[in-house]
Amino acid sequence: MKKILIPTDFSLNSYQTADYITNLFKKVNCEFYFLNTFRYINSGLNAFEMLQADDEWFEKPKEDSLEKLGKLVTRYTLKSNKNHSFHAISEHRDIVDGINISVETIGIDVVVLTGNGTSTLGTTTENILEKVRSCPVLIVPPHATTCNGITLTIASDFQQKINTGEIERFIKALENTNTKIGILALKEKKNLSEKASENLELLLTYLKQLSNKPIELEFLKPAFRLKDYAFSHINEIMCVVDNKPDLFRKIGVVKSNVIATICKLNSNTVLTVHQ
């Protein structure tokens, strides 16, 4: 039984994300967890006024969250198949903490985020990508669609050896579906270093053990950008690898390079896996 976490703010785009992911996993036995986190609006209130606030002030955000989550669970329970079950999580905490706690306590296989379809990522999405590193994160743009076959394309320059654990986790989550796997080397073949070629061959050999279909291998063509490739393969799930954070990233001086890469793939569904 696969476990999928879907943070939601109850927007139209978040409903489209839920439609997409339940359709993507329609042949897989799944437990879907809708997560909504909330904060108390204390603008203009000092500490004394907060202490004097009545129970209704504290209870209303929780009640609103639970009511909307209840409607969400009912909606997808009624429209989905017997392979799926749906659960609600409502918490008063930061969204990143909520995701990490759910991943750890429930054993989440994939976290699914709602993208905005633009060339920039929202602050919340960036924060999640920086701090949620214990399972794959899938970002779904508005109006994303699934077709009869699923193609997962792993894009990398292969300067580092690819940690295959999270890739395997995602592929196995789609084990009952018609899934193809592709590799996109982000350099021309003639420009790959010996080290990159070795890392590419290691990944290719490993993936052949996971799939009974041929693994498609492409090299980025001259003057052909990653964004161009993605746009011409709009129905593919692009997989990018987030390298292990160095000291400067850990203390917040710099952001992950994968964020800039994801911004180039704003029209595609993107899977982020971690080194």
C-alpha positions as CSV (number, residue, x, y, z in Angstrom):
1,M,0.0,0.0,0.0
2,K,1.6,3.3,-1.2
3,K,1.2,6.4,0.9
4,I,0.8,9.8,-0.8
5,L,0.8,13.1,1.1
6,I,-1.0,16.0,-0.6
7,P,-0.7,19.4,1.2
8,T,-3.7,21.5,0.3
9,D,-4.9,25.1,0.7
10,F,-8.3,24.2,-0.9
11,S,-7.7,26.3,-4.0
12,L,-8.8,25.3,-7.4
13,N,-5.3,24.4,-8.4
14,S,-4.9,22.1,-5.4
15,Y,-8.1,20.3,-6.5
16,Q,-6.6,19.9,-9.9
17,T,-3.5,18.4,-8.3
18,A,-5.6,15.9,-6.4
19,D,-7.3,14.9,-9.7
20,Y,-4.0,14.5,-11.4
21,I,-2.3,12.4,-8.7
22,T,-5.3,10.1,-8.1
23,N,-5.5,9.5,-11.8
24,L,-1.8,8.9,-12.0
25,F,-2.0,6.2,-9.3
26,K,-5.4,4.9,-10.4
27,K,-4.1,1.3,-10.7
28,V,-2.1,1.4,-7.5
29,N,-3.3,0.6,-4.0
30,C,-2.8,3.9,-2.3
31,E,-3.6,5.8,0.9
32,F,-3.9,9.5,0.2
33,Y,-3.4,12.0,3.0
34,F,-4.7,15.5,2.6
35,L,-2.7,17.9,4.9
36,N,-3.9,21.3,5.8
37,T,-1.9,23.4,8.2
38,F,-3.2,26.7,9.7
39,R,-2.0,29.6,11.8
40,Y,-3.9,31.9,14.1
41,I,-4.3,35.5,12.7
42,N,-2.9,37.6,15.5
43,S,-2.3,40.8,13.6
44,G,-2.7,43.8,15.9
45,L,-3.0,41.6,19.0
46,N,-0.5,41.9,21.8
47,A,0.3,39.1,24.2
48,F,-2.3,40.1,26.8
49,E,-5.1,40.3,24.2
50,M,-4.1,36.9,23.0
51,L,-4.6,35.5,26.5
52,Q,-8.0,37.1,26.7
53,A,-9.2,35.7,23.3
54,D,-12.2,33.4,23.7
55,D,-12.4,29.8,22.8
56,E,-14.2,30.6,19.5
57,W,-11.2,32.6,18.3
58,F,-9.0,29.6,18.8
59,E,-11.5,26.9,17.5
60,K,-12.6,28.6,14.3
61,P,-9.4,28.0,12.2
62,K,-9.4,24.3,13.3
63,E,-13.1,23.9,12.6
64,D,-12.8,25.6,9.1
65,S,-9.8,23.3,8.3
66,L,-11.6,20.1,9.4
67,E,-14.8,21.1,7.6
68,K,-13.0,21.7,4.3
69,L,-10.9,18.6,4.7
70,G,-14.0,16.5,5.3
71,K,-15.6,17.7,2.1
72,L,-12.3,17.0,0.2
73,V,-12.1,13.4,1.6
74,T,-15.8,12.8,0.8
75,R,-15.4,14.2,-2.8
76,Y,-12.5,11.8,-3.6
77,T,-13.9,8.8,-1.8
78,L,-17.0,9.0,-3.9
79,K,-15.2,9.5,-7.2
80,S,-12.3,7.2,-6.8
81,N,-11.9,3.4,-7.2
82,K,-11.6,0.7,-4.6
83,N,-7.8,0.9,-4.8
84,H,-7.8,4.2,-3.0
85,S,-8.6,5.4,0.5
86,F,-8.5,9.0,1.8
87,H,-7.5,10.6,5.1
88,A,-7.4,14.1,6.5
89,I,-4.7,15.8,8.6
90,S,-5.4,19.2,10.2
91,E,-2.6,20.8,12.2
92,H,-1.7,24.2,13.8
93,R,1.9,24.4,12.7
94,D,4.3,25.4,9.9
95,I,3.7,23.6,6.6
96,V,7.3,22.3,6.4
97,D,7.1,20.9,9.9
98,G,3.7,19.4,9.1
99,I,5.1,17.6,6.0
100,N,8.2,16.3,7.7
101,I,6.3,15.0,10.7
102,S,3.8,13.2,8.4
103,V,6.5,11.8,6.3
104,E,8.2,10.4,9.4
105,T,5.2,9.1,11.3
106,I,3.1,7.8,8.4
107,G,5.9,6.5,6.2
108,I,5.0,8.7,3.2
109,D,6.3,7.5,-0.2
110,V,5.7,10.7,-2.2
111,V,4.9,14.3,-1.3
112,V,2.8,16.0,-3.9
113,L,2.9,19.8,-4.3
114,T,0.7,22.2,-6.4
115,G,2.9,24.3,-8.8
116,N,1.9,27.7,-10.1
117,G,2.8,27.1,-13.7
118,T,5.0,30.1,-13.9
119,S,8.8,30.6,-14.2
120,T,9.1,31.3,-10.5
121,L,8.4,29.2,-7.5
122,G,6.4,30.4,-4.5
123,T,8.3,31.0,-1.2
124,T,6.4,28.1,0.4
125,T,7.4,25.7,-2.4
126,E,11.0,26.8,-2.2
127,N,11.0,26.3,1.5
128,I,9.6,22.8,1.2
129,L,12.2,21.8,-1.4
130,E,15.0,23.1,0.8
131,K,13.8,21.4,4.0
132,V,11.9,18.2,3.0
133,R,14.6,15.8,2.0
134,S,13.5,12.4,3.3
135,C,11.3,11.4,0.4
136,P,10.6,12.3,-3.3
137,V,8.7,15.5,-3.9
138,L,6.4,15.8,-7.0
139,I,5.4,19.3,-8.2
140,V,2.3,19.3,-10.4
141,P,1.5,22.4,-12.5
142,P,-2.0,23.6,-13.2
143,H,-4.0,21.6,-15.8
144,A,-1.4,18.8,-15.9
145,T,-2.8,15.7,-17.5
146,T,-2.0,12.0,-17.4
147,C,-2.0,9.9,-20.6
148,N,-2.2,6.2,-21.1
149,G,1.5,5.8,-20.6
150,I,3.8,7.5,-18.1
151,T,7.3,8.5,-19.0
152,L,9.7,9.5,-16.2
153,T,12.8,11.3,-17.6
154,I,15.8,11.6,-15.3
155,A,17.8,14.7,-16.2
156,S,21.3,15.2,-14.9
157,D,24.8,16.3,-15.9
158,F,26.1,13.1,-14.0
159,Q,29.0,14.9,-12.3
160,Q,28.0,13.1,-9.2
161,K,26.9,9.5,-8.8
162,I,23.1,9.3,-8.6
163,N,21.5,8.1,-5.4
164,T,18.9,5.7,-6.8
165,G,16.9,5.1,-3.6
166,E,14.2,7.7,-4.1
167,I,14.0,7.0,-7.9
168,E,13.4,3.4,-7.2
169,R,10.8,4.3,-4.5
170,F,8.8,6.4,-7.0
171,I,9.0,3.8,-9.8
172,K,7.9,1.0,-7.5
173,A,5.0,3.2,-6.4
174,L,3.9,3.1,-10.1
175,E,4.5,-0.7,-10.5
176,N,1.0,-1.5,-11.8
177,T,1.1,1.3,-14.5
178,N,2.5,1.5,-18.0
179,T,5.6,3.4,-17.0
180,K,8.6,4.1,-19.2
181,I,11.9,5.4,-18.0
182,G,14.2,7.8,-19.9
183,I,17.5,9.5,-19.2
184,L,18.5,12.9,-20.4
185,A,22.2,13.8,-20.1
186,L,22.5,17.6,-19.8
187,K,25.5,17.7,-22.1
188,E,26.4,16.6,-25.6
189,K,27.8,13.1,-25.6
190,K,31.2,14.2,-26.8
191,N,31.5,16.6,-23.9
192,L,30.8,14.2,-21.1
193,S,33.8,13.7,-18.8
194,E,35.0,10.2,-18.0
195,K,33.5,10.5,-14.5
196,A,30.2,11.6,-15.8
197,S,30.2,8.8,-18.4
198,E,30.8,6.2,-15.6
199,N,28.0,7.7,-13.5
200,L,25.6,7.6,-16.4
201,E,26.5,4.0,-17.2
202,L,25.9,3.0,-13.5
203,L,22.5,4.6,-13.6
204,L,21.5,3.0,-16.9
205,T,22.6,-0.5,-15.7
206,Y,20.6,0.0,-12.5
207,L,17.4,1.2,-14.2
208,K,17.4,-1.8,-16.6
209,Q,16.9,-4.0,-13.5
210,L,13.8,-2.0,-12.5
211,S,12.0,-1.9,-15.9
212,N,11.0,-4.6,-18.4
213,K,11.0,-1.8,-21.1
214,P,14.0,-0.4,-22.9
215,I,15.5,2.7,-21.2
216,E,15.6,5.6,-23.6
217,L,18.8,7.6,-23.4
218,E,19.1,11.1,-24.9
219,F,21.8,13.8,-24.9
220,L,21.1,17.5,-24.9
221,K,21.6,18.7,-28.4
222,P,23.7,21.7,-29.3
223,A,21.8,25.0,-28.7
224,F,18.9,23.0,-27.2
225,R,18.1,24.1,-23.7
226,L,16.5,22.0,-21.0
227,K,13.5,24.2,-21.1
228,D,13.1,23.5,-24.9
229,Y,13.4,19.8,-24.3
230,A,10.8,19.8,-21.5
231,F,8.3,21.9,-23.6
232,S,8.6,19.4,-26.4
233,H,7.9,16.5,-23.9
234,I,5.1,18.2,-22.0
235,N,3.4,15.0,-20.9
236,E,6.6,13.5,-19.4
237,I,7.4,13.7,-15.7
238,M,10.9,15.3,-15.5
239,C,13.0,14.0,-12.6
240,V,15.8,16.3,-11.2
241,V,18.3,15.5,-8.6
242,D,18.9,17.7,-5.6
243,N,22.5,17.4,-4.4
244,K,23.4,17.1,-0.8
245,P,23.4,20.6,0.8
246,D,26.8,22.1,1.6
247,L,27.5,24.4,4.6
248,F,26.4,27.6,2.9
249,R,23.1,26.1,1.9
250,K,22.5,24.7,5.3
251,I,22.9,28.1,6.9
252,G,20.7,29.8,4.3
253,V,23.3,31.8,2.4
254,V,22.5,30.1,-0.9
255,K,19.6,28.1,-2.3
256,S,19.7,24.7,-4.0
257,N,20.6,24.8,-7.7
258,V,17.6,22.5,-8.3
259,I,15.2,25.4,-7.7
260,A,16.5,27.2,-10.8
261,T,16.2,24.0,-12.8
262,I,12.6,23.4,-11.7
263,C,11.7,27.0,-12.7
264,K,12.8,26.1,-16.3
265,L,10.4,23.1,-16.2
266,N,7.3,25.0,-15.1
267,S,5.0,23.4,-17.7
268,N,6.0,19.9,-16.7
269,T,5.3,17.7,-13.7
270,V,8.6,17.5,-11.9
271,L,9.9,14.9,-9.5
272,T,12.7,16.0,-7.1
273,V,14.8,13.3,-5.6
274,H,17.6,13.8,-3.1
275,Q,21.3,12.8,-2.9
